[in-house]
Amino acid sequence: MANAASGMAVNDECKLKFLELKAKRLHRYIIFKIEEGKKEVLVEKTGEPSTSYDDFAANLPADECRYAVFDYDFFSEENVPKSKIFFIAWSPDTSRIRSKMLYASSKDRFRRELDGIQIELQATDPSEMSLEVINGRVA
C-alpha cells in the first residue's frame, strides 16, 4: 500500500482498477472514496465501458467528496477517435469541512499514484464538470 502525504494509505485495488481502465479499457470510470476510519483510499464504484458521462456524474454523491477518474472518448478536429483520462476532485459545497480538508490534503499524492492521468478538474458543483467543460478541456 502506498502512503499519501496526509498519512492516507492508497489501497492496491485503486492502482489495479486504474490500470484496467487505462490499458485494458475494462471500465469507463472509477470513483474513489477515502475511508476515514481506516485512513485509506478505496475503490467505491466502477462503470462499464458502455456507461455514459451522465451516468458517471449521477453516481457522484451530492454532499460528499470523492476522487474520480473518467476515460473520455471524443473525435479530434481531423475526425480521429481519441481518448483522454480525466482526474476529477469532487468536493461539493455541501460536504463537511473536515472531509473537504482531508480530500484536498491527500489529492496530489493520490493522483501521482495513478500514472497516466492527462487532465485534472476540481469541481464543487455539477456545472464545473459538465460535458461542456470536459469538451472544452480536450479541444
N, C-alpha and C positions, 0 to 999 in steps of 0.2 A: 504494500500500500504506500502510495506517495503521500508526503506530508505537506500540506499547504502552509503558507506563511502565517496564517492566522491560527495555526495549530490544528487545522481541519485536515483530516485524512481524506484521501480520494480512493474510493473502493475500486479494485481492479476491474470490476464489471463495467465501470464508466469508460475506461480506455478500450476494453474489448468491444463494447457496443459501438463506440465511435469508429473503431477500425472496420467493423462490419458495415457501417454506414458509408465510410469513405472508400474503402477498397472493394467491397462486395455489393454495395448498394442494397443491402437487405432491409434497411429502414429509411423512411423519408425524414423522420425526425426522432430526437431523443430529448426527453425532459428530465432534468436532474434536480434532486431535492437535497438540501442539507438536513440531515437527521441530527438535530441539536443535541439530543441525549447521548448519541454515540460520537458526536463531533466528527461526522463523516459525510462526504458527498456520495449519494447513491443514485442509481437509475430509478426514476419513478415510472416512466412510461416510454414506450417506443411506438412509432407509427409505421404501418405497412408502406411499401414503396408506392402504392397507388393512392395514398392519402393526400388530400388537398391541403393547401396552405390554410384555408379557412378552418378545416377540421383541426389542424395543429393549433391554431390560435385559440380555438374554442376549448382546448384541453389545458390551457394555462389558467390557474386559479385566479379569480378576480381580486382576491385580497391577500395573497401570499406570494412571496418572492420565489423565483425559480431561475435556474440556468437552462438554456435550451440550445439545441443545435438543429438546424434545418438545412436539408440538401435541396437547393432551389434550382430547378431546370428552367431554361429560357433559351431564346434564339438570339444570336448576335445580329448586328445590323446587316451582316452578309448572309443572314438566314441559316447560320450554322448552329446546330444544337449544342448548348453548353450547360455547365452546372457550376454553382458556387456554394460553398458551405458557410452558412451564417452561424455565428455565435450570438445568442440573444440573452442579455442580462435583464430579466423581467423583475421589476421592483415597483409594483403598483403603489400609488399614493396612499391607498387604504391599508397597506400592510403595516405590521408592527415595526416601530423604530428599531428595536433590537434586531429583528430579522433583516431589515434593510442594511444595518451596520455589519452584520455577520456576512451577508452575501457580498457586500461591497468590499470588505476586507479580504475575502477569500477568492474573489473573481480572477484577478490576474494570474495567480499561481495555478488555479484550476484550469484556466484557459490554456496555459502553457503545457499542461498535461495532454491536451488534445491537439496533436500536431497535424496541421492541415486546414485549420480554420482560415478562411480567406477574408471574411468581412465580419466586423463586430458591431452590434447595435445595443444601445441601452434604452430600455423602454419603461415608462411609468404608467402609460395607458395605451390601449389598443391602437390609437391613431399614430403613435410613434413607431409602430412596427407593422403598419398596414401594407398591403400588397403594393400600393403606390410607392411607399418608402423603399420597399425591397427592390422594386423595379428601378427606382432612381439610383440605387447603390450599385447595381450591376452594369448600368449603362456606361 
